[in-house]
Amino acid sequence: MTRWPALMKRKTAAEYLDTSEAAFEREVSAGRLPAPIMLGKREHWCKDALDAAIAILSGDTPEPSYRNKLRERYEKAA
């Protein structure tokens, strides 16, 4: 049996991370949190993807190499 990931709308995802919707959106825009998926005409966030992003931010999981390369590229450009 396939296990489908839990999906959340913006308000629920922000509450899940104990932040305001505005702060949640800033983190998504900055690329620190995953982008939403479109389901119907609404944006939804995957709980598993949010958990993975938080694990990376907290240092529980090493950051993927492609993100290191992007950070280095954009830090040099700034």
ChimeraX attribute file (.defattr): number of C-alpha atoms within 10 A of each C-alpha:
attribute: neighborCount
match mode: 1-to-1
recipient: residues
	/A:1	3
	/A:2	4
	/A:3	5
	/A:4	7
	/A:5	11
	/A:6	11
	/A:7	18
	/A:8	16
	/A:9	14
	/A:10	19
	/A:11	14
	/A:12	14
	/A:13	20
	/A:14	18
	/A:15	12
	/A:16	13
	/A:17	13
	/A:18	11
	/A:19	13
	/A:20	14
	/A:21	16
	/A:22	12
	/A:23	12
	/A:24	20
	/A:25	16
	/A:26	13
	/A:27	14
	/A:28	14
	/A:29	12
	/A:30	11
	/A:31	12
	/A:32	15
	/A:33	21
	/A:34	19
	/A:35	18
	/A:36	17
	/A:37	14
	/A:38	10
	/A:39	10
	/A:40	7
	/A:41	7
	/A:42	10
	/A:43	14
	/A:44	20
	/A:45	23
	/A:46	19
	/A:47	16
	/A:48	12
	/A:49	17
	/A:50	18
	/A:51	15
	/A:52	17
	/A:53	19
	/A:54	17
	/A:55	14
	/A:56	16
	/A:57	14
	/A:58	10
	/A:59	10
	/A:60	11
	/A:61	12
	/A:62	11
	/A:63	14
	/A:64	9
	/A:65	9
	/A:66	9
	/A:67	11
	/A:68	11
	/A:69	11
	/A:70	10
	/A:71	12
	/A:72	11
	/A:73	11
	/A:74	9
	/A:75	9
	/A:76	7
	/A:77	7
	/A:78	5
